[in-house]
Amino acid sequence: MKFNKIIAFIVFMVLVYSFGVKSEKKINSIKRKIKVLIIDGQNNHGVWPKSTIMMKQYLENTDLFTVDIERTKYLWKGEEEKYFLPLANTGTSEFFKKSKSDPDFCPKFSKYDVVVSNFGWGVADWPKKTQKYFEKFVRNGGGFVTVHAANNSFPKWLDYNKMIGLGGWGERSEKDGPYVYYNNEGKLIRDNSVGKGGTHGEKHEFPITIRDTKHPITKGMPTVWLTNADECYAKLRGPAERMTILATGKDQSSKAPTDRHEPIFIVTDYGKGKVFNTILGHDAVSFESVGFIVSFTRGVEWVATGEVTQPIPKDFPSKDKSSSRKFYLKK
């Protein structure tokens, strides 16, 4: 009898210990935040580097992420940084003609779960070794998010274009892949016709149509909702491999370049890695859109984990009304 009690006690203690270990692991997994690196350094949109700070704060406000920033440095033929940085912020041609890339730029991508690119179109490419290192990072399971003008970058870097699926400008053309869009009848079109990649009408509010309502990023969003004033990119083209268009935008401006629904949210697989390409984010007003904020933070979580735990907030835009949150820098 005494022996049975001893056995029962031992079994009980093993169960308690096992439950405690599992609980501790579960608590640790919840506490562990997603590590994000935002990269910038050139952009033909004057909102940077403010937009980098905005995205950092949006991510940290969710309490799901820790965020670092790394910026490329540029050599300016003897002039001081205080002179050339304002030129870089406005995409001035003088900056792009006189600057050259930082040969030492090579972040430790492997320290992070996700890399966010706010590195817009410009003259400078990343060093080849950095490109290869980044390809390895994503291929091995790292997450990547590209924002607005970042999909204009690196037109000659084949694997970057495979990651983002579709891009614009930078002399992209039919040689780089098809136009991809939805027509007015709701059919997905892959168009191999001759033409340049990348154009847009004037900045304005325009409707977003969710094409994949079951994807974790877009699940729960209204089927149609309004952006803040933003640019609706059109005629994007690229490799379009292992790619899904989650949402499209319909340009309503007076000089709309197309009468079709253009990709706005794009996801791709690159090796084991996930990529989210968002077209939204032209200027500060665009970055203050609740539609941008929510889709961006959900996209970053998804490329890191394959899931989204963030709910759609009550102030999310509707079919008839856009929604904005004024940005204030935390002290």
Residue pairs with C-beta under 8 A, 6 or more apart in sequence:
33 63
33 64
33 65
33 66
34 64
34 65
34 66
34 113
34 114
34 300
34 301
34 304
34 305
35 65
35 66
35 68
35 111
35 112
35 113
35 114
36 59
36 65
36 66
36 67
36 68
36 112
36 113
36 114
36 115
36 116
36 300
36 304
37 67
37 68
37 69
37 70
37 107
37 109
37 111
37 112
37 114
37 115
37 116
38 52
38 55
38 56
38 67
38 68
38 69
38 70
38 115
38 116
38 117
38 118
39 69
39 70
39 71
39 72
39 107
39 115
39 116
39 117
39 118
39 119
40 48
40 49
40 52
40 69
40 71
40 72
40 117
40 118
40 119
41 71
41 72
41 73
41 74
41 102
41 105
41 119
41 124
42 72
42 74
42 88
42 99
42 119
42 120
42 121
42 122
42 123
42 124
43 88
43 89
43 91
43 118
43 119
43 120
43 121
43 122
43 149
44 90
44 91
44 120
44 121
44 122
44 149
44 152
45 51
45 91
45 120
45 148
45 149
45 282
45 283
46 89
46 90
46 91
46 283
47 282
47 283
47 284
47 286
47 287
48 89
48 118
48 120
49 71
49 89
49 118
50 284
51 118
51 147
51 281
51 284
51 287
52 69
52 118
53 329
54 284
54 287
54 288
54 327
55 67
55 116
55 118
55 147
55 287
55 296
56 67
56 69
57 327
57 329
57 330
58 293
58 296
58 297
59 65
59 67
59 297
59 300
60 66
60 67
62 297
62 301
62 310
64 297
64 301
64 309
64 310
65 300
65 301
68 112
70 107
72 101
72 102
72 105
72 119
72 124
72 126
73 102
73 104
73 105
74 84
74 88
74 99
74 100
74 101
74 102
74 124
75 99
75 100
75 102
76 83
76 84
76 98
76 99
77 98
79 98
84 95
84 98
84 99
87 94
87 95
88 95
88 99
88 122
91 121
91 122
96 122
96 123
97 123
99 123
99 124
100 123
100 124
101 123
101 124
101 125
101 126
101 127
102 124
102 127
103 127
104 127
105 126
105 127
105 130
106 127
106 129
106 130
106 133
107 115
107 130
109 115
109 133
109 134
109 137
109 142
110 137
110 142
112 142
113 142
113 143
113 304
114 142
114 143
114 144
114 145
114 300
114 303
114 304
115 134
115 137
115 138
115 142
115 143
115 144
115 145
116 144
116 145
116 146
116 147
116 300
117 144
117 145
117 146
117 147
117 150
117 153
118 147
118 150
119 150
119 153
120 148
120 149
120 150
120 152
120 153
121 149
121 152
121 153
121 169
121 170
122 153
125 131
125 154
125 156
125 157
126 134
126 154
131 157
131 159
131 160
135 159
137 273
138 144
138 163
138 270
138 271
138 273
138 275
139 270
139 271
139 272
139 273
140 271
140 272
140 273
141 271
141 272
141 273
142 273
143 273
143 274
143 275
143 276
143 300
143 302
143 303
143 304
144 163
144 270
144 273
144 274
144 275
144 276
144 303
145 275
145 276
145 277
145 278
145 296
145 299
145 300
145 303
146 163
146 164
146 275
146 276
146 277
146 278
147 278
147 280
147 281
147 296
148 231
148 278
148 279
148 280
148 281
148 282
148 286
149 281
151 164
151 166
151 167
151 168
151 233
151 236
151 277
151 279
152 167
152 168
152 169
152 170
152 198
153 160
153 167
153 170
154 160
154 161
154 170
155 161
155 167
155 169
155 170
155 171
155 172
155 176
156 170
158 239
159 270
161 167
161 176
161 177
161 238
161 239
162 239
162 241
162 268
162 270
163 268
163 270
163 273
163 275
164 238
164 266
164 268
164 275
164 277
165 180
165 238
165 239
165 240
165 241
165 243
165 266
165 267
165 268
165 275
165 277
166 177
166 180
166 236
166 237
166 238
166 240
166 243
166 263
166 266
166 277
167 176
167 197
167 198
167 236
167 237
167 238
168 197
168 198
168 199
168 233
168 235
168 236
168 237
169 197
169 198
170 197
170 198
171 196
172 196
172 197
172 198
172 237
172 238
173 194
173 195
173 196
173 197
173 237
174 192
174 193
174 194
174 195
174 237
176 197
176 237
176 238
176 239
177 237
177 238
177 239
177 240
178 190
178 191
178 192
178 237
178 240
179 189
179 190
179 191
179 192
179 193
179 195
179 197
179 235
179 236
179 237
180 188
180 189
180 190
180 191
180 236
180 237
180 240
180 243
180 245
180 263
181 188
181 189
181 191
181 248
181 258
181 260
181 261
181 262
181 263
182 188
182 189
182 209
182 211
182 245
182 248
182 260
182 261
183 189
183 260
183 261
184 259
184 260
184 261
188 245
189 260
190 240
195 235
196 235
197 235
197 236
197 237
197 238
198 233
198 234
198 235
198 236
199 233
199 234
199 235
199 257
200 231
200 232
200 233
200 234
200 251
200 257
201 231
201 232
201 234
201 251
201 253
201 254
201 255
201 256
201 257
202 253
202 254
202 255
203 229
203 230
203 231
203 253
203 282
203 283
203 286
204 229
204 230
204 252
204 253
205 226
205 227
205 228
205 229
205 230
205 252
205 322
206 226
206 227
206 230
206 232
206 249
206 250
206 251
206 252
206 253
207 224
207 225
207 226
207 227
207 249
207 250
207 252
207 319
208 224
208 225
208 226
208 227
208 247
208 248
208 249
208 264
208 291
209 223
209 224
209 247
209 248
209 249
209 250
209 261
210 218
210 221
210 222
210 223
210 224
210 246
210 247
211 245
211 246
211 247
211 248
212 218
212 244
212 245
212 246
212 247
213 219
213 221
213 223
215 244
215 246
215 267
216 298
216 302
216 306
216 307
216 308
217 246
217 265
217 267
217 276
217 295
217 298
217 299
217 302
217 308
218 246
218 247
218 265
218 295
219 308
220 311
220 312
221 294
221 295
221 312
221 316
222 316
222 317
222 318
222 319
223 319
224 319
225 291
225 316
225 317
225 318
225 319
226 291
226 317
226 318
226 319
226 320
226 321
226 322
227 249
227 280
227 286
227 289
227 291
227 292
227 317
227 322
228 285
228 286
228 288
228 289
228 291
228 292
228 322
228 323
228 324
229 282
229 285
229 286
230 280
230 281
230 282
230 285
230 286
230 289
230 292
231 279
231 282
231 286
232 249
232 250
232 251
232 253
232 256
232 262
232 264
232 279
233 249
233 262
233 263
233 264
233 279
234 251
234 256
234 257
234 258
234 260
234 262
235 257
235 258
235 262
236 262
236 263
236 279
241 268
242 268
242 269
242 270
243 266
243 267
243 268
244 266
244 267
244 268
245 263
245 265
245 266
246 264
246 265
246 266
246 267
247 263
247 264
247 265
248 261
248 262
248 263
248 264
249 261
249 262
249 263
249 264
249 279
250 260
250 261
250 262
251 257
251 258
251 262
262 279
263 279
264 278
264 279
264 280
265 276
265 277
265 278
265 279
265 295
265 299
266 276
266 277
266 278
266 279
267 274
267 275
267 276
267 277
267 302
268 274
268 275
268 277
269 275
273 303
274 302
274 303
274 306
275 303
276 299
276 300
276 302
276 303
278 292
278 295
278 296
278 299
280 286
280 289
280 291
280 292
280 295
280 296
281 287
281 292
281 296
284 327
285 324
286 292
287 293
287 327
288 324
288 325
288 326
288 327
289 317
289 322
289 323
289 324
290 313
290 315
290 316
290 317
290 323
290 324
290 325
291 316
291 317
291 322
291 323
293 325
294 310
294 312
294 313
294 316
297 310
298 308
298 310
301 307
301 308
301 309
301 310
302 308
315 323
315 325
316 323
317 323
